[in-house]
Amino acid sequence: MGAATRQGTRGCEAPSGVKHYACGSCAAFTNIVITFPIQKVLFRQQLFGVRAGEAVRQLQRDGLRNLYRGLLPPLLQKTTTVAIMFGLYEDMSRLLPRPAGTPGLLTDSVAAVLAGIAEATLTPFERVQTLLQDQRHHGRFKNTVHAFRTLVQDHGVRECYRGMVPILLRNGPSNALFFGLRGPIKGSLPEAETHAAHLVNDFICGGLLGAMLGVLFFPLNVLKTRMQSQVGGDFQSSLQVLRTIWSERDGKLTHLYRGAHLNYHRSILSWGIINATYELLLKLM
């Protein structure tokens, strides 16, 4: 977040920093409910390397009753992680020391990375979401609670954290880039003079950042999805799994990026909604 944006936020801030957590959580809730079906199509592309049309046909075969299957884990995970992302970033930015001569951007980047690391503690929610969205496990896991209970009872708590390494590699750098570029991007847009124009600018700013970061870190999401689709067995390193995926997809980068086109458009919508809703709620609270 740029200095001007941060100062504007501070000026309207309530005595408690809770508002940043609450606004982030509500923004994520709105986004998940709207974009979940698109995410399921993208998930199938990441997991199986199929085209969008085939992923849609898979969901059609699964039936309407399964369309929102797996909604609860991302709802719980995303409302919490986005709350942490915005709230903890604000808190850490205030609490971290700022030695004389140290660029403010450096301190803010450290705060963003720490917030991303904290988000990764909620890996089990992404883990269960992956299993519930994978049709190969429809008969094995009834719902979110059953999936958690089965994983822990049959394989131990560690199984819930499968795929945490790519999540850590994704969260920290993406948070640093998001908060570091959000202010400059919004500042480059035409000056908003009405509330509606501010809302549009916030949507464009969030959407552009989300799309850019979605493409940049897409291979890590493919890696995470593959690792988390496995239940039991050895814990292979991220590099081993990436080599397997690369081999299965004929060593072609374009095949590794299958689903990136849909992810690009979904990210524009998702992060546009999150950023615009967050900023709107921040002004209202």
CYANA upper distance limits for C-alpha pairs under 8 A (distance plus 0.5 A):
  1 MET  CA      5 THR  CA      6.81
  1 MET  CA      6 ARG  CA      6.79
  1 MET  CA    178 PHE  CA      8.04
  1 MET  CA    179 PHE  CA      4.71
  1 MET  CA    180 GLY  CA      5.45
  1 MET  CA    181 LEU  CA      6.78
  1 MET  CA    182 ARG  CA      5.55
  1 MET  CA    183 GLY  CA      5.18
  1 MET  CA    184 PRO  CA      8.25
  2 GLY  CA      6 ARG  CA      6.66
  2 GLY  CA    179 PHE  CA      8.10
  2 GLY  CA    180 GLY  CA      7.04
  2 GLY  CA    181 LEU  CA      7.71
  2 GLY  CA    182 ARG  CA      7.19
  2 GLY  CA    183 GLY  CA      4.45
  2 GLY  CA    184 PRO  CA      6.60
  3 ALA  CA      7 GLN  CA      6.64
  3 ALA  CA    183 GLY  CA      7.83
  4 ALA  CA      8 GLY  CA      6.76
  4 ALA  CA    183 GLY  CA      7.81
  5 THR  CA      9 THR  CA      6.77
  5 THR  CA    183 GLY  CA      6.36
  6 ARG  CA     10 ARG  CA      6.69
  7 GLN  CA     11 GLY  CA      6.70
  8 GLY  CA     12 CYS  CA      7.43
  9 THR  CA     13 GLU  CA      6.75
 12 CYS  CA    283 LYS  CA      7.79
 13 GLU  CA     17 GLY  CA      7.90
 13 GLU  CA     19 LYS  CA      8.41
 14 ALA  CA     19 LYS  CA      7.79
 17 GLY  CA     21 TYR  CA      7.96
 17 GLY  CA     87 GLY  CA      7.58
 17 GLY  CA     90 GLU  CA      8.35
 17 GLY  CA     91 ASP  CA      7.69
 18 VAL  CA     22 ALA  CA      6.76
 18 VAL  CA     87 GLY  CA      7.67
 19 LYS  CA     23 CYS  CA      6.44
 19 LYS  CA     87 GLY  CA      8.33
 19 LYS  CA    282 LEU  CA      7.66
 19 LYS  CA    285 MET  CA      7.65
 20 HIS  CA     24 GLY  CA      6.58
 20 HIS  CA     83 ALA  CA      7.53
 20 HIS  CA     86 PHE  CA      6.56
 20 HIS  CA     87 GLY  CA      5.20
 20 HIS  CA     90 GLU  CA      8.10
 20 HIS  CA    282 LEU  CA      7.65
 21 TYR  CA     25 SER  CA      6.64
 21 TYR  CA     82 VAL  CA      8.32
 21 TYR  CA     83 ALA  CA      4.73
 21 TYR  CA     84 ILE  CA      6.81
 21 TYR  CA     86 PHE  CA      6.88
 21 TYR  CA     87 GLY  CA      4.99
 21 TYR  CA     88 LEU  CA      8.23
 22 ALA  CA     26 CYS  CA      6.73
 22 ALA  CA     83 ALA  CA      6.95
 23 CYS  CA     27 ALA  CA      6.58
 23 CYS  CA     83 ALA  CA      7.67
 23 CYS  CA    277 THR  CA      8.23
 23 CYS  CA    278 TYR  CA      5.70
 23 CYS  CA    279 GLU  CA      8.41
 23 CYS  CA    281 LEU  CA      6.26
 23 CYS  CA    282 LEU  CA      6.76
 24 GLY  CA     28 ALA  CA      6.72
 24 GLY  CA     79 THR  CA      7.63
 24 GLY  CA     82 VAL  CA      5.81
 24 GLY  CA     83 ALA  CA      4.80
 24 GLY  CA     84 ILE  CA      8.24
 24 GLY  CA     85 MET  CA      8.22
 24 GLY  CA     86 PHE  CA      6.56
 24 GLY  CA     87 GLY  CA      7.83
 24 GLY  CA    274 ILE  CA      8.05
 24 GLY  CA    278 TYR  CA      6.18
 25 SER  CA     29 PHE  CA      6.75
 25 SER  CA     78 LYS  CA      8.12
 25 SER  CA     79 THR  CA      4.78
 25 SER  CA     80 THR  CA      6.58
 25 SER  CA     81 THR  CA      8.39
 25 SER  CA     82 VAL  CA      6.44
 25 SER  CA     83 ALA  CA      5.17
 26 CYS  CA     30 THR  CA      6.82
 26 CYS  CA     79 THR  CA      7.34
 26 CYS  CA    277 THR  CA      8.34
 26 CYS  CA    278 TYR  CA      8.07
 27 ALA  CA     31 ASN  CA      6.87
 27 ALA  CA     79 THR  CA      8.19
 27 ALA  CA    273 ILE  CA      7.58
 27 ALA  CA    274 ILE  CA      5.29
 27 ALA  CA    275 ASN  CA      7.92
 27 ALA  CA    277 THR  CA      5.66
 27 ALA  CA    278 TYR  CA      5.88
 28 ALA  CA     32 ILE  CA      6.62
 28 ALA  CA     75 LEU  CA      8.40
 28 ALA  CA     78 LYS  CA      6.48
 28 ALA  CA     79 THR  CA      5.48
 28 ALA  CA     82 VAL  CA      6.78
 28 ALA  CA     83 ALA  CA      8.50
 28 ALA  CA    274 ILE  CA      6.34
 29 PHE  CA     33 VAL  CA      6.85
 29 PHE  CA     75 LEU  CA      6.90
 29 PHE  CA     78 LYS  CA      7.92
 29 PHE  CA     79 THR  CA      6.16
 30 THR  CA     34 ILE  CA      6.99
 30 THR  CA    273 ILE  CA      8.06
 30 THR  CA    274 ILE  CA      8.14
 31 ASN  CA     35 THR  CA      6.56
 31 ASN  CA    270 SER  CA      6.13
 31 ASN  CA    271 TRP  CA      8.44
 31 ASN  CA    273 ILE  CA      6.47
 31 ASN  CA    274 ILE  CA      6.73
 32 ILE  CA     36 PHE  CA      5.95
 32 ILE  CA     74 PRO  CA      7.90
 32 ILE  CA     75 LEU  CA      6.90
 32 ILE  CA     78 LYS  CA      8.20
 32 ILE  CA    270 SER  CA      8.32
 33 VAL  CA     75 LEU  CA      8.45
 35 THR  CA     39 GLN  CA      6.87
 35 THR  CA    266 ARG  CA      7.80
 35 THR  CA    269 LEU  CA      8.41
 35 THR  CA    270 SER  CA      7.34
 36 PHE  CA     40 LYS  CA      6.89
 36 PHE  CA     68 TYR  CA      7.76
 36 PHE  CA     71 LEU  CA      7.74
 37 PRO  CA     41 VAL  CA      7.15
 37 PRO  CA     67 LEU  CA      7.14
 37 PRO  CA     68 TYR  CA      7.54
 38 ILE  CA     42 LEU  CA      6.87
 38 ILE  CA    266 ARG  CA      7.38
 39 GLN  CA     43 PHE  CA      6.49
 39 GLN  CA    263 ASN  CA      8.46
 39 GLN  CA    266 ARG  CA      8.01
 40 LYS  CA     44 ARG  CA      6.90
 40 LYS  CA     67 LEU  CA      8.49
 40 LYS  CA    133 GLN  CA      7.36
 41 VAL  CA     45 GLN  CA      7.04
 41 VAL  CA     52 ALA  CA      7.31
 41 VAL  CA     55 ALA  CA      5.90
 41 VAL  CA     56 VAL  CA      6.49
 41 VAL  CA     59 LEU  CA      8.00
 42 LEU  CA     46 GLN  CA      6.74
 42 LEU  CA     52 ALA  CA      8.05
 42 LEU  CA     55 ALA  CA      8.18
 42 LEU  CA    259 GLY  CA      6.14
 42 LEU  CA    262 LEU  CA      7.06
 42 LEU  CA    263 ASN  CA      6.99
 43 PHE  CA     47 LEU  CA      6.62
 43 PHE  CA    133 GLN  CA      8.15
 43 PHE  CA    225 THR  CA      8.14
 44 ARG  CA     48 PHE  CA      6.39
 44 ARG  CA     49 GLY  CA      7.98
 44 ARG  CA     50 VAL  CA      7.77
 44 ARG  CA     55 ALA  CA      6.15
 44 ARG  CA    134 ASP  CA      8.01
 45 GLN  CA     49 GLY  CA      5.34
 45 GLN  CA     50 VAL  CA      5.47
 45 GLN  CA     51 ARG  CA      6.81
 45 GLN  CA     52 ALA  CA      7.18
 45 GLN  CA     55 ALA  CA      6.77
 45 GLN  CA    258 ARG  CA      6.79
 45 GLN  CA    259 GLY  CA      5.76
 46 GLN  CA     50 VAL  CA      8.30
 46 GLN  CA    221 ASN  CA      8.26
 46 GLN  CA    222 VAL  CA      5.71
 46 GLN  CA    225 THR  CA      7.36
 46 GLN  CA    226 ARG  CA      8.39
 46 GLN  CA    258 ARG  CA      7.19
 46 GLN  CA    259 GLY  CA      6.63
 47 LEU  CA    222 VAL  CA      7.36
 47 LEU  CA    225 THR  CA      6.63
 47 LEU  CA    226 ARG  CA      6.39
 47 LEU  CA    229 SER  CA      8.46
 49 GLY  CA    249 ARG  CA      8.18
 49 GLY  CA    255 HIS  CA      7.29
 49 GLY  CA    256 LEU  CA      7.92
 49 GLY  CA    258 ARG  CA      6.39
 49 GLY  CA    259 GLY  CA      8.19
 50 VAL  CA     54 GLU  CA      6.77
 50 VAL  CA     55 ALA  CA      7.04
 50 VAL  CA    258 ARG  CA      7.59
 51 ARG  CA     55 ALA  CA      6.91
 51 ARG  CA    258 ARG  CA      7.44
 51 ARG  CA    259 GLY  CA      7.72
 52 ALA  CA     56 VAL  CA      6.70
 52 ALA  CA    259 GLY  CA      7.53
 52 ALA  CA    262 LEU  CA      8.26
 53 GLY  CA     57 ARG  CA      6.78
 54 GLU  CA     58 GLN  CA      6.70
 55 ALA  CA     59 LEU  CA      7.02
 56 VAL  CA     60 GLN  CA      6.75
 57 ARG  CA     61 ARG  CA      6.68
 58 GLN  CA     62 ASP  CA      6.78
 59 LEU  CA     63 GLY  CA      6.94
 59 LEU  CA     64 LEU  CA      8.48
 59 LEU  CA     66 ASN  CA      8.39
 59 LEU  CA     67 LEU  CA      7.33
 60 GLN  CA     64 LEU  CA      7.63
 62 ASP  CA     66 ASN  CA      6.55
 62 ASP  CA     67 LEU  CA      8.03
 62 ASP  CA    135 GLN  CA      8.28
 63 GLY  CA     67 LEU  CA      7.23
 64 LEU  CA     68 TYR  CA      8.48
 65 ARG  CA     69 ARG  CA      8.01
 69 ARG  CA    132 LEU  CA      7.13
 69 ARG  CA    133 GLN  CA      7.22
 69 ARG  CA    143 ASN  CA      8.49
 70 GLY  CA     74 PRO  CA      7.95
 70 GLY  CA    128 VAL  CA      8.35
 70 GLY  CA    129 GLN  CA      5.87
 70 GLY  CA    130 THR  CA      8.45
 70 GLY  CA    132 LEU  CA      5.51
 70 GLY  CA    133 GLN  CA      6.31
 70 GLY  CA    143 ASN  CA      7.89
 70 GLY  CA    144 THR  CA      7.61
 71 LEU  CA     75 LEU  CA      6.58
 71 LEU  CA    129 GLN  CA      7.96
 72 LEU  CA     76 LEU  CA      6.55
 72 LEU  CA    129 GLN  CA      8.48
 72 LEU  CA    144 THR  CA      7.46
 73 PRO  CA     77 GLN  CA      6.29
 73 PRO  CA    125 PHE  CA      5.54
 73 PRO  CA    126 GLU  CA      7.31
 73 PRO  CA    128 VAL  CA      7.10
 73 PRO  CA    129 GLN  CA      5.91
 73 PRO  CA    144 THR  CA      7.20
 74 PRO  CA     78 LYS  CA      5.85
 74 PRO  CA     79 THR  CA      8.35
 74 PRO  CA    125 PHE  CA      7.02
 74 PRO  CA    126 GLU  CA      7.12
 74 PRO  CA    129 GLN  CA      6.86
 75 LEU  CA     79 THR  CA      6.40
 76 LEU  CA     80 THR  CA      6.70
 76 LEU  CA    125 PHE  CA      7.88
 77 GLN  CA     81 THR  CA      6.44
 77 GLN  CA    122 LEU  CA      6.94
 77 GLN  CA    125 PHE  CA      6.01
 77 GLN  CA    126 GLU  CA      7.54
 78 LYS  CA     82 VAL  CA      6.27
 79 THR  CA     83 ALA  CA      6.61
 80 THR  CA     84 ILE  CA      6.67
 81 THR  CA     85 MET  CA      6.39
 81 THR  CA    119 GLU  CA      5.65
 81 THR  CA    122 LEU  CA      7.94
 82 VAL  CA     86 PHE  CA      6.70
 83 ALA  CA     87 GLY  CA      6.15
 83 ALA  CA     88 LEU  CA      8.26
 84 ILE  CA     88 LEU  CA      5.58
 84 ILE  CA     89 TYR  CA      7.87
 84 ILE  CA    115 ALA  CA      6.98
 84 ILE  CA    118 ALA  CA      7.94
 84 ILE  CA    119 GLU  CA      7.01
 85 MET  CA     89 TYR  CA      6.38
 85 MET  CA    112 ALA  CA      7.96
 85 MET  CA    115 ALA  CA      5.95
 85 MET  CA    116 GLY  CA      7.05
 85 MET  CA    119 GLU  CA      7.54
 85 MET  CA    175 ASN  CA      8.06
 86 PHE  CA     90 GLU  CA      6.78
 87 GLY  CA     91 ASP  CA      6.77
 88 LEU  CA     92 MET  CA      6.33
 88 LEU  CA    111 ALA  CA      8.35
 88 LEU  CA    115 ALA  CA      6.17
 89 TYR  CA     93 SER  CA      6.43
 89 TYR  CA    108 ASP  CA      8.33
 89 TYR  CA    111 ALA  CA      5.92
 89 TYR  CA    112 ALA  CA      5.91
 89 TYR  CA    114 LEU  CA      8.29
 89 TYR  CA    115 ALA  CA      6.17
 90 GLU  CA     94 ARG  CA      6.96
 90 GLU  CA    111 ALA  CA      8.45
 91 ASP  CA     95 LEU  CA      6.67
 92 MET  CA     96 LEU  CA      6.18
 92 MET  CA    111 ALA  CA      5.66
 92 MET  CA    115 ALA  CA      8.49
 93 SER  CA    107 THR  CA      7.30
 93 SER  CA    108 ASP  CA      6.11
 93 SER  CA    111 ALA  CA      6.04
 96 LEU  CA    107 THR  CA      7.48
 96 LEU  CA    111 ALA  CA      8.03
 97 PRO  CA    107 THR  CA      8.31
 98 ARG  CA    102 THR  CA      6.97
 98 ARG  CA    104 GLY  CA      7.70
 98 ARG  CA    107 THR  CA      7.24
102 THR  CA    106 LEU  CA      7.66
102 THR  CA    107 THR  CA      8.33
103 PRO  CA    107 THR  CA      7.56
104 GLY  CA    108 ASP  CA      6.70
105 LEU  CA    109 SER  CA      6.47
105 LEU  CA    180 GLY  CA      7.54
106 LEU  CA    110 VAL  CA      6.78
107 THR  CA    111 ALA  CA      6.75
108 ASP  CA    112 ALA  CA      6.68
108 ASP  CA    176 ALA  CA      8.16
108 ASP  CA    179 PHE  CA      8.39
108 ASP  CA    180 GLY  CA      8.07
109 SER  CA    113 VAL  CA      6.70
109 SER  CA    175 ASN  CA      8.49
109 SER  CA    176 ALA  CA      5.36
109 SER  CA    177 LEU  CA      8.39
109 SER  CA    179 PHE  CA      8.18
109 SER  CA    180 GLY  CA      7.44
110 VAL  CA    114 LEU  CA      6.66
110 VAL  CA    176 ALA  CA      7.97
111 ALA  CA    115 ALA  CA      6.71
112 ALA  CA    116 GLY  CA      6.76
112 ALA  CA    172 GLY  CA      7.16
112 ALA  CA    175 ASN  CA      5.76
112 ALA  CA    176 ALA  CA      5.45
112 ALA  CA    179 PHE  CA      7.58
113 VAL  CA    117 ILE  CA      6.76
113 VAL  CA    171 ASN  CA      7.78
113 VAL  CA    172 GLY  CA      4.51
113 VAL  CA    173 PRO  CA      6.86
113 VAL  CA    175 ASN  CA      6.68
113 VAL  CA    176 ALA  CA      6.39
114 LEU  CA    118 ALA  CA      6.76
114 LEU  CA    172 GLY  CA      7.38
115 ALA  CA    119 GLU  CA      6.79
115 ALA  CA    172 GLY  CA      7.83
115 ALA  CA    175 ASN  CA      8.20
116 GLY  CA    120 ALA  CA      7.02
116 GLY  CA    168 LEU  CA      7.79
116 GLY  CA    171 ASN  CA      5.16
116 GLY  CA    172 GLY  CA      4.99
116 GLY  CA    173 PRO  CA      8.49
116 GLY  CA    175 ASN  CA      6.70
117 ILE  CA    121 THR  CA      7.74
117 ILE  CA    168 LEU  CA      6.67
117 ILE  CA    171 ASN  CA      7.21
117 ILE  CA    172 GLY  CA      6.62
119 GLU  CA    123 THR  CA      8.37
119 GLU  CA    171 ASN  CA      7.99
120 ALA  CA    164 MET  CA      7.45
120 ALA  CA    167 ILE  CA      6.85
120 ALA  CA    168 LEU  CA      6.52
120 ALA  CA    171 ASN  CA      7.80
122 LEU  CA    126 GLU  CA      7.92
123 THR  CA    127 ARG  CA      6.68
123 THR  CA    160 CYS  CA      7.85
123 THR  CA    161 TYR  CA      6.32
123 THR  CA    163 GLY  CA      8.30
123 THR  CA    164 MET  CA      6.66
123 THR  CA    167 ILE  CA      8.11
124 PRO  CA    128 VAL  CA      6.69
124 PRO  CA    160 CYS  CA      5.33
124 PRO  CA    161 TYR  CA      6.11
125 PHE  CA    129 GLN  CA      6.60
126 GLU  CA    130 THR  CA      6.67
127 ARG  CA    131 LEU  CA      7.11
127 ARG  CA    160 CYS  CA      6.73
127 ARG  CA    161 TYR  CA      7.55
127 ARG  CA    162 ARG  CA      7.54
127 ARG  CA    163 GLY  CA      8.10
127 ARG  CA    228 GLN  CA      6.10
127 ARG  CA    229 SER  CA      8.40
128 VAL  CA    132 LEU  CA      6.68
128 VAL  CA    144 THR  CA      7.24
128 VAL  CA    147 ALA  CA      6.98
128 VAL  CA    148 PHE  CA      7.43
128 VAL  CA    160 CYS  CA      8.18
129 GLN  CA    133 GLN  CA      6.65
129 GLN  CA    144 THR  CA      8.42
130 THR  CA    134 ASP  CA      6.76
130 THR  CA    225 THR  CA      7.18
130 THR  CA    228 GLN  CA      6.86
130 THR  CA    229 SER  CA      6.65
131 LEU  CA    137 HIS  CA      6.75
131 LEU  CA    141 PHE  CA      8.36
131 LEU  CA    147 ALA  CA      8.46
131 LEU  CA    228 GLN  CA      7.81
131 LEU  CA    229 SER  CA      6.36
132 LEU  CA    137 HIS  CA      7.15
132 LEU  CA    138 HIS  CA      7.09
132 LEU  CA    141 PHE  CA      7.40
132 LEU  CA    143 ASN  CA      7.79
132 LEU  CA    144 THR  CA      8.10
132 LEU  CA    147 ALA  CA      8.46
133 GLN  CA    138 HIS  CA      8.42
134 ASP  CA    138 HIS  CA      7.46
134 ASP  CA    229 SER  CA      7.80
137 HIS  CA    141 PHE  CA      6.70
138 HIS  CA    142 LYS  CA      7.61
141 PHE  CA    146 HIS  CA      6.60
141 PHE  CA    147 ALA  CA      5.70
141 PHE  CA    150 THR  CA      8.41
142 LYS  CA    146 HIS  CA      6.41
142 LYS  CA    147 ALA  CA      7.46
143 ASN  CA    147 ALA  CA      6.59
144 THR  CA    148 PHE  CA      6.81
145 VAL  CA    149 ARG  CA      6.64
146 HIS  CA    150 THR  CA      6.48
147 ALA  CA    151 LEU  CA      6.64
148 PHE  CA    152 VAL  CA      6.76
148 PHE  CA    160 CYS  CA      8.11
149 ARG  CA    153 GLN  CA      6.47
150 THR  CA    154 ASP  CA      6.26
150 THR  CA    155 HIS  CA      8.38
151 LEU  CA    155 HIS  CA      5.97
151 LEU  CA    156 GLY  CA      6.97
151 LEU  CA    157 VAL  CA      7.81
151 LEU  CA    159 GLU  CA      6.89
151 LEU  CA    160 CYS  CA      7.20
151 LEU  CA    231 VAL  CA      8.43
152 VAL  CA    156 GLY  CA      4.72
152 VAL  CA    157 VAL  CA      5.50
152 VAL  CA    158 ARG  CA      8.44
152 VAL  CA    159 GLU  CA      7.56
152 VAL  CA    160 CYS  CA      7.79
155 HIS  CA    159 GLU  CA      6.45
155 HIS  CA    232 GLY  CA      6.93
156 GLY  CA    160 CYS  CA      8.27
157 VAL  CA    161 TYR  CA      7.91
158 ARG  CA    162 ARG  CA      7.51
159 GLU  CA    231 VAL  CA      8.13
159 GLU  CA    232 GLY  CA      7.69
162 ARG  CA    227 MET  CA      7.13
162 ARG  CA    228 GLN  CA      6.28
162 ARG  CA    235 PHE  CA      8.02
163 GLY  CA    167 ILE  CA      7.30
163 GLY  CA    223 LEU  CA      8.43
163 GLY  CA    224 LYS  CA      5.64
163 GLY  CA    225 THR  CA      8.19
163 GLY  CA    227 MET  CA      5.88
163 GLY  CA    228 GLN  CA      6.08
163 GLY  CA    238 SER  CA      8.49
164 MET  CA    168 LEU  CA      6.72
164 MET  CA    224 LYS  CA      8.15
165 VAL  CA    169 LEU  CA      6.76
165 VAL  CA    238 SER  CA      7.73
166 PRO  CA    170 ARG  CA      6.53
166 PRO  CA    220 LEU  CA      6.06
166 PRO  CA    221 ASN  CA      7.80
166 PRO  CA    223 LEU  CA      7.46
166 PRO  CA    224 LYS  CA      6.31
166 PRO  CA    238 SER  CA      7.72
167 ILE  CA    171 ASN  CA      6.45
167 ILE  CA    220 LEU  CA      7.97
167 ILE  CA    221 ASN  CA      8.25
167 ILE  CA    224 LYS  CA      7.45
168 LEU  CA    172 GLY  CA      6.90
169 LEU  CA    173 PRO  CA      7.56
169 LEU  CA    220 LEU  CA      8.23
170 ARG  CA    174 SER  CA      6.50
170 ARG  CA    217 PHE  CA      6.88
170 ARG  CA    220 LEU  CA      7.18
171 ASN  CA    175 ASN  CA      6.48
172 GLY  CA    176 ALA  CA      6.84
173 PRO  CA    177 LEU  CA      6.72
174 SER  CA    178 PHE  CA      6.50
174 SER  CA    213 LEU  CA      6.91
174 SER  CA    217 PHE  CA      8.40
175 ASN  CA    179 PHE  CA      6.66
176 ALA  CA    180 GLY  CA      6.31
177 LEU  CA    181 LEU  CA      6.34
178 PHE  CA    182 ARG  CA      6.33
178 PHE  CA    209 LEU  CA      6.87
178 PHE  CA    210 GLY  CA      8.42
178 PHE  CA    213 LEU  CA      8.42
179 PHE  CA    183 GLY  CA      7.93
180 GLY  CA    184 PRO  CA      8.40
181 LEU  CA    185 ILE  CA      6.54
181 LEU  CA    209 LEU  CA      8.25
182 ARG  CA    186 LYS  CA      6.70
182 ARG  CA    205 CYS  CA      7.11
182 ARG  CA    206 GLY  CA      7.86
182 ARG  CA    209 LEU  CA      7.86
183 GLY  CA    187 GLY  CA      6.51
184 PRO  CA    188 SER  CA      6.76
185 ILE  CA    189 LEU  CA      7.26
185 ILE  CA    205 CYS  CA      6.63
186 LYS  CA    201 ASN  CA      7.13
186 LYS  CA    202 ASP  CA      7.58
186 LYS  CA    205 CYS  CA      6.15
187 GLY  CA    191 GLU  CA      8.26
189 LEU  CA    201 ASN  CA      7.42
192 ALA  CA    197 ALA  CA      5.53
192 ALA  CA    198 HIS  CA      5.78
192 ALA  CA    201 ASN  CA      7.86
193 GLU  CA    197 ALA  CA      6.97
193 GLU  CA    198 HIS  CA      7.80
194 THR  CA    198 HIS  CA      6.81
195 HIS  CA    199 LEU  CA      6.73
196 ALA  CA    200 VAL  CA      6.77
197 ALA  CA    201 ASN  CA      6.65
198 HIS  CA    202 ASP  CA      6.63
199 LEU  CA    203 PHE  CA      6.67
199 LEU  CA    276 ALA  CA      6.10
199 LEU  CA    279 GLU  CA      8.38
199 LEU  CA    280 LEU  CA      7.53
200 VAL  CA    204 ILE  CA      6.65
200 VAL  CA    276 ALA  CA      7.91
201 ASN  CA    205 CYS  CA      6.48
201 ASN  CA    276 ALA  CA      8.47
202 ASP  CA    206 GLY  CA      6.54
202 ASP  CA    272 GLY  CA      7.47
202 ASP  CA    275 ASN  CA      6.44
202 ASP  CA    276 ALA  CA      5.25
202 ASP  CA    279 GLU  CA      7.75
203 PHE  CA    207 GLY  CA      6.36
203 PHE  CA    271 TRP  CA      7.96
203 PHE  CA    272 GLY  CA      4.48
203 PHE  CA    273 ILE  CA      6.64
203 PHE  CA    274 ILE  CA      8.43
203 PHE  CA    275 ASN  CA      6.58
203 PHE  CA    276 ALA  CA      5.31
204 ILE  CA    208 LEU  CA      6.48
204 ILE  CA    268 ILE  CA      8.45
204 ILE  CA    272 GLY  CA      6.53
205 CYS  CA    209 LEU  CA      6.81
205 CYS  CA    272 GLY  CA      7.48
205 CYS  CA    275 ASN  CA      8.20
206 GLY  CA    210 GLY  CA      6.44
206 GLY  CA    268 ILE  CA      7.77
206 GLY  CA    271 TRP  CA      5.45
206 GLY  CA    272 GLY  CA      4.96
206 GLY  CA    273 ILE  CA      8.13
206 GLY  CA    274 ILE  CA      7.78
206 GLY  CA    275 ASN  CA      5.62
206 GLY  CA    276 ALA  CA      7.74
207 GLY  CA    211 ALA  CA      6.54
207 GLY  CA    267 SER  CA      6.90
207 GLY  CA    268 ILE  CA      4.28
207 GLY  CA    269 LEU  CA      6.61
207 GLY  CA    270 SER  CA      7.60
207 GLY  CA    271 TRP  CA      5.45
207 GLY  CA    272 GLY  CA      4.57
207 GLY  CA    273 ILE  CA      8.28
207 GLY  CA    275 ASN  CA      8.46
208 LEU  CA    212 MET  CA      6.66
208 LEU  CA    268 ILE  CA      6.59
208 LEU  CA    272 GLY  CA      8.25
209 LEU  CA    213 LEU  CA      6.55
209 LEU  CA    268 ILE  CA      8.34
209 LEU  CA    271 TRP  CA      8.07
210 GLY  CA    214 GLY  CA      6.28
210 GLY  CA    264 TYR  CA      8.41
210 GLY  CA    267 SER  CA      5.55
210 GLY  CA    268 ILE  CA      6.28
210 GLY  CA    270 SER  CA      8.10
210 GLY  CA    271 TRP  CA      5.77
210 GLY  CA    272 GLY  CA      8.08
211 ALA  CA    215 VAL  CA      6.81
211 ALA  CA    263 ASN  CA      8.12
211 ALA  CA    264 TYR  CA      5.36
211 ALA  CA    265 HIS  CA      7.44
211 ALA  CA    266 ARG  CA      8.37
211 ALA  CA    267 SER  CA      5.42
211 ALA  CA    268 ILE  CA      5.71
212 MET  CA    216 LEU  CA      6.72
212 MET  CA    264 TYR  CA      8.11
213 LEU  CA    217 PHE  CA      6.49
214 GLY  CA    218 PHE  CA      6.11
214 GLY  CA    260 ALA  CA      8.33
214 GLY  CA    263 ASN  CA      7.22
214 GLY  CA    264 TYR  CA      6.80
214 GLY  CA    267 SER  CA      6.96
215 VAL  CA    260 ALA  CA      6.83
215 VAL  CA    263 ASN  CA      8.07
215 VAL  CA    264 TYR  CA      6.98
217 PHE  CA    221 ASN  CA      7.27
218 PHE  CA    222 VAL  CA      6.89
218 PHE  CA    257 TYR  CA      7.55
218 PHE  CA    260 ALA  CA      7.22
219 PRO  CA    223 LEU  CA      6.66
219 PRO  CA    256 LEU  CA      7.32
219 PRO  CA    257 TYR  CA      7.35
220 LEU  CA    224 LYS  CA      6.54
221 ASN  CA    225 THR  CA      6.53
222 VAL  CA    226 ARG  CA      6.80
222 VAL  CA    256 LEU  CA      8.17
223 LEU  CA    227 MET  CA      6.72
223 LEU  CA    238 SER  CA      7.74
223 LEU  CA    241 VAL  CA      7.53
223 LEU  CA    242 LEU  CA      6.71
223 LEU  CA    245 ILE  CA      8.43
224 LYS  CA    228 GLN  CA      6.55
225 THR  CA    229 SER  CA      6.59
226 ARG  CA    230 GLN  CA      7.62
226 ARG  CA    241 VAL  CA      8.21
227 MET  CA    241 VAL  CA      7.63
236 GLN  CA    240 GLN  CA      6.66
236 GLN  CA    241 VAL  CA      7.03
237 SER  CA    241 VAL  CA      6.94
238 SER  CA    242 LEU  CA      6.57
239 LEU  CA    243 ARG  CA      6.65
240 GLN  CA    244 THR  CA      6.89
241 VAL  CA    245 ILE  CA      6.79
242 LEU  CA    246 TRP  CA      6.54
243 ARG  CA    247 SER  CA      6.63
244 THR  CA    248 GLU  CA      6.66
245 ILE  CA    249 ARG  CA      6.64
245 ILE  CA    256 LEU  CA      8.23
246 TRP  CA    250 ASP  CA      6.96
246 TRP  CA    251 GLY  CA      5.45
246 TRP  CA    252 LYS  CA      7.66
246 TRP  CA    256 LEU  CA      7.53
247 SER  CA    251 GLY  CA      5.92
249 ARG  CA    255 HIS  CA      6.26
249 ARG  CA    256 LEU  CA      7.23
250 ASP  CA    255 HIS  CA      8.27
251 GLY  CA    255 HIS  CA      8.45
252 LYS  CA    256 LEU  CA      7.11
253 LEU  CA    257 TYR  CA      6.79
254 THR  CA    258 ARG  CA      6.97
259 GLY  CA    263 ASN  CA      6.53
260 ALA  CA    264 TYR  CA      6.39
261 HIS  CA    265 HIS  CA      7.18
262 LEU  CA    266 ARG  CA      6.55
263 ASN  CA    267 SER  CA      6.31
264 TYR  CA    268 ILE  CA      6.87
265 HIS  CA    269 LEU  CA      6.94
266 ARG  CA    270 SER  CA      6.38
267 SER  CA    271 TRP  CA      6.16
267 SER  CA    272 GLY  CA      8.18
268 ILE  CA    272 GLY  CA      6.16
269 LEU  CA    273 ILE  CA      6.56
270 SER  CA    274 ILE  CA      6.68
271 TRP  CA    275 ASN  CA      6.32
272 GLY  CA    276 ALA  CA      6.45
273 ILE  CA    277 THR  CA      6.27
274 ILE  CA    278 TYR  CA      6.38
275 ASN  CA    279 GLU  CA      6.65
276 ALA  CA    280 LEU  CA      6.54
277 THR  CA    281 LEU  CA      6.53
278 TYR  CA    282 LEU  CA      6.53
279 GLU  CA    283 LYS  CA      6.86
280 LEU  CA    284 LEU  CA      6.91
281 LEU  CA    285 MET  CA      6.53
